[in-house]
Amino acid sequence: MGIIDEIRAKAAKFQKTVCLPEAMDERTLVATAECGKLGFGPVVLIGNTAAIQAKAMEVKADISKAIIRDPTTDPDFPTIVSTLVELRKAKGMTEDMAKKALEDEIMYAAMLVKLGKVDGYVSGAVHSTADTLRPALQVIKARPGVKTISAFFMMVLPETSPYSNAQPVLFFADTALVQNPTSEELADIAIGTAQSWKAMMGTAPVIAFLSHSTKGSAKHPDIDKVVKAVEIAKAAAPDIEMDGEFQVDAALITAIGAKKAPGSTVPGRANILIFPDLDAGNIGYKLVERLAGATAIGPVMSGMAKPVNDLSRGCKAEDIVDTVAVTAVQAAGME
């Protein structure tokens, strides 16, 4: 069984409720039907019931196992409004403003998560990353003690990859949110991603902090930033195996790591790669996806109080199914 099949099996086992607010998108409805076939917990769709059902019939998607929440008839609507007013009163939120804000199905999904009506939400097939994440950052927010919310991609390597036997799955972070992290933010990103690895994969995370230098082979303030991040992360989470700075080949290939970083236990065993900035992370995951044929699942949010995950607007229905499964597994791991 491949890792994606394993995650789907866990999602069926855990029976978490995940909201897909972009209910009028064909891919969302097809994915909802597939989630039902796979035995996941019920998917929650948001919008006009008749319109959603008509669209589902049009695209031949059986959404009978889904739950549709129509804000105009939702008995929880008054509570959702009053809670949003309370959460955002410091920003001047009024009842009328809250009702207007809740016309955005993403904000509605975020409030359902906040109130515990659903376990998480997945969006982005239609909306931008900013529109997907803004409501979550406003009302769900970070877990207690988390200073930096970040995002990672699960990179599922094909069997043809020379690294797939060592680590068939890698987490790449940050690939979506923090543009140019400080040393402190890099440390936070690493620790948060490691916690996500534990929750989702059930094995020990091994972190490699990446750079264009390995253990002082070059000198530059950008390298100093990574070195400091490693020091901060090790002090904050001494139970997590991590090291750096590494060039990527030294991190992934045991023989190269032995030459460039003798004595380090991370080379050849790293399952989490921490990139020095968003440019490197985004470029890196797309190169591995396009040139190596890896399956990229994400971006998956790390550090949120409840799971919220983004999609590419070019995603397929299958991608939505996989992200729903990941969200369900994350939710179970947060309990």
ABEGO torsion letter per residue (X at the ends): XBAAAAAAAAAAAAGBBBBBABAABAAAAAAAAAAAAAGBBBBBBBEBAAAAAAAAAAAGBBAAABBBBBAAABAAAAAAAAAAAAAAAAAGBBAAAAAAAAABAAAAAAAAAAAGABAEBBBGAABBAAAAAAAAAAAAEBBBGBABBBBBBBBBBBAABAAAAABABBBBOBAAABABBBAAAAAAAAAAAAAAAAAAAGBBBBBBBBBABBGGABBBAAAAAAAAAAAAAAAABAABBBBOBBBAAAAABAAAAAAABBGBAABGABABBBBABAAAAAAAAAAAAAAAGBBBBOBBBBGBABBBBBBBAABBAAAAAAAAAAAAAAAAAAX
